[in-house]
Amino acid sequence: MTLPTTRWSEIDAADQTDSAMRRDALDTLLSRYWLPLRAHLERKFQIDTSHAEDLLQSFCLEKILQKKLLGLADPDRGRFRTFLLNALDHHVLNQYRADRALKRRPSEPLVSLDEVGDVSSPEENTQPDTQFDLDWARQVIQVTLDRMRTTCEVSGARQVWGVFEGRLLRNLYGHTPPLSYDELVEAHGFTSAEQAMNTLNTAKRMFNRTLRSIVTEYLNAPPHTVEEEIRQLKDVLLRNGGLTHSSA
Amino acid sequence: MDLIQANPAHLAELIELEPEIRRDASSQASRDAWLACLALPLTSPSDVAHSDCPHNVGELLRHPAPQAEWFTALKDYAKHHAHHPASPLLPSAVTAVYYVAIGLARLRCGTSITQLSDQELAKGIRWTLKQNWIDEDLREDLARALPNSAPQPP
């Protein structure tokens, strides 16, 4: 008789793969949240995906790796996401202005620089970008779910993920009803509906513990700041209940 | 899973804020986690008759003729989960599983499966007995397994 096998090393490896392959944790952060940042550039500067990726890559190399920009982020000065976004906008405008000075017109954005307007310094502008915040919140949930699923799989707790997926995740798209508790009992071999409910509660707690870990990784801030960020992420999602994904 | 088309309001429902988390830290959460531990499936080797082996942890704890190695496997499982930050199981529940496994091996198999001193074991079992989410039958068995009670033959 054996219990579910726990492969802790795989959990650790899943968490550390990025940092092992890249030069530092900040680069990992940018990789993880690449999609919302790229969508923001496409939207704001009206450029194509390839151009946005080039700009984002140069931002990573120049601002993050060389100047350690994120070390300047101060939780008391405003939201981390706003700071990061302003820094990115600054970088892009500086790139365009340098190109224009060199008369390299083909690389300019479709939208004029005047139209984009002046961009505040990372410390100054705390105005939210709703679509970016929504994309970011969505990506945080995605990363959280990916890690939770991996953890469940390698720790032998597939039931926990199965119940969470069947009861809560099936409903995310609004057109597939959640599994009933009786269906969960049959699918996962529980002895009663109460057992399935208890496992669902365990899964919810696991999701929220994992979410706090993920947010702590990018904020690198004390628990009350992490909690405030999570409250903001939830607010963004609730406020935009009717919106779908961003379109550039 | 791709969340691009997911409804943001549904995503928001997954998130519980701090007051809700605090409420979750109550004994009800521990009870839920304990019951989830009892539901953990067990795998039997192919050379053992299917009906002889328990199918989950709950059945193991109630098994009429358990084997000491079953409790050893359960104790080791609980020990690993209690100390790993990535474990999906609440520490309070797996700590109880740990002491229950040691206590029942002592009571039902007449075997010690731990290197804990009697004093340390008694402390752990007494802590487990104080948890109101442990059911009464198990509580009675565990009380009989306290080190000041003589181990009983299987």
Interface residues (C-beta under 8 A of the other chain):
Chain A: M1 T2 L3 P4 T6 W8 I11 D12 D15 L134 A137 R138 I141 Q142 L145 T151 C152 S155 G156 A157 Q159 V160 L168 L169 N171 L172 Y173 G174 G189 F190 T191 E194 Q195 N198 T199 N201 T202 A203 K204 R205 M206 F207 N208 L211 E227 I230 R231 L233 K234 V236 L237 L238 N240 G241 G242 L243 T244 H245
Chain B: M1 D2 L3 I4 Q5 A6 N7 P8 A9 H10 L11 A12 E13 L14 I15 E16 L17 E18 I21 D24 A29 R31 D32 A33 L35 A36 L38 A39 L40 P41 L42 T43 S44 P45 V48 C53 P54 H55 N56 V57 G58 L60 Q67 E69 W70 A73 L74 Y77 H80 H81 H84 A86 S87 P88 L89 L90
